[in-house]
Amino acid sequence: MPTLVLHGEDDQVVPIAASALKAVKLLPNGMRKTYPGFSHGMLTVNADVLNADLLKFVTN
């Protein structure tokens, strides 16, 4: 099953090296998309950008 891992590169709560970079290695069909300058609250603050990327992922 394809899995998309989204992570803000400026996340101070859950650092990217401790989560997204490791998670995508554990997922056989994992894909990583990172966002420069996006914080831990990116799903709320940057919903327009993330929603577009999620829609693209699920329709491919």
C-alpha positions in Angstrom: 0.0 0.0 0.0 1.5 3.4 -0.9 1.9 5.6 2.1 2.7 9.4 2.0 4.7 10.8 4.9 4.3 14.6 5.1 6.6 16.7 7.4 7.4 20.3 8.0 11.1 20.9 7.9 10.8 23.6 10.7 8.8 21.3 13.0 10.2 22.0 16.5 7.9 19.6 18.3 8.7 16.4 16.3 12.0 16.9 14.5 12.1 15.5 11.0 15.2 13.4 11.6 13.5 11.6 14.5 10.3 10.8 12.6 9.7 11.3 8.9 13.2 10.3 7.8 13.0 7.1 9.8 9.3 6.3 9.1 9.7 6.3 5.3 12.5 3.8 5.6 10.2 1.4 7.5 7.4 1.6 4.9 7.9 -0.6 1.9 6.0 1.8 -0.3 6.6 4.9 1.6 7.0 8.3 0.0 8.2 11.4 1.8 7.3 15.0 1.1 8.8 17.7 3.1 7.9 21.4 3.3 10.6 24.0 3.9 9.6 26.5 6.6 6.5 24.6 7.7 6.0 24.0 11.4 4.3 21.3 13.5 0.9 23.0 12.9 1.2 22.8 9.1 -2.0 20.8 8.6 -3.9 23.8 10.0 -1.7 26.7 9.0 -0.9 25.5 5.5 -4.0 23.4 4.8 -4.4 24.7 1.2 -0.9 23.4 0.2 -1.2 20.1 2.0 -4.8 19.4 0.8 -3.7 19.9 -2.8 -0.8 17.5 -2.3 -3.0 14.9 -0.5 -5.6 15.1 -3.3 -2.8 14.6 -5.9 -1.5 11.6 -3.9 -4.9 9.8 -3.6 -5.9 10.4 -7.2 -2.7 9.0 -8.7 
